[in-house]
Amino acid sequence: MEHYPQLVPLIILIPALGALFNVAWGAKVGEKWVGLVATVASALAFGVAVLLAIYLEQSGFQAAVVNPPLLDGWLVLPSGNVHVPWQFRVDTLSVTMMLIITSIGSLIHIYSISYMHGDDHFHRYFAYLNMFLAFMLLLVTANNFLMMFVGWEGVGVCSFLLIGFWYARTHGVGWRNSMAARKAMVLNRVGDFGVVMSMLLMFWTFGTLDYYSPQEVVNVHLAESGAHETGEADHEAAAEEEGAHKPVVSFAQEGEHGEAAAEGEVAQPVFTNNDHIITEQLGVFNQTERFY
């Protein structure tokens, strides 16, 4: 169960592979296989989202940050001052959005099989749908603003392609479709300017674009309420009476997979706040909480 978050890259990879299949071979295999591959890809992504929801429920809604294999970092400057990792975030908000996107997306895929039947570009339409799904999932699973922006841009491109899909229709219909797609693209670019300016200001202010760093305690109040149950809250109250501001620490009595720690084994500290981390090493949201 603890390894379920490692599945999160699949929720993007599977629809992306579905789109690649239909772009490369969709025109040759026919409508039946095009619709089947695209819909199964969307349904499998929904299955991954369900597994991630089960993980959250079983782990007490403990968020996880996942580094996908083979991607140590996708934006690293030689000076070392800029390092933006390619990281996925599994928490209640991201998983809720995954469930909504993949469930509704799967229903749209099923409906479109009949709706698009007989269209000359049936395979291209389903490739766009799978690609739209992949970029939207990238947007909601990102753990930093720049990765989120990549998903945002991808969604904008797919919107342009889908809105203007019937650009070749006669009697002016195709022209109106093309104009609608261009309007959507222009409006998205106006919004992009604001997003880019916001990211630059955030990096200038906080020195990072990460929402949260992997070692951070995100929901401090939930963690501290757990400390009350184990008696650690008394330690915090005593520290406050002395005028000290110290991290609240408990010690894990279980091993990595839930078994009891062996006799003589050193228990690992479990922090219930972020006071053990210097401000500059925190993500944007916890830095904001400390500053303001």
Order of alpha helices (4+ residues) and beta strands (2+ residues): alpha-alpha-beta-beta-beta-beta-alpha-alpha-alpha-alpha-alpha-alpha-beta-beta-alpha
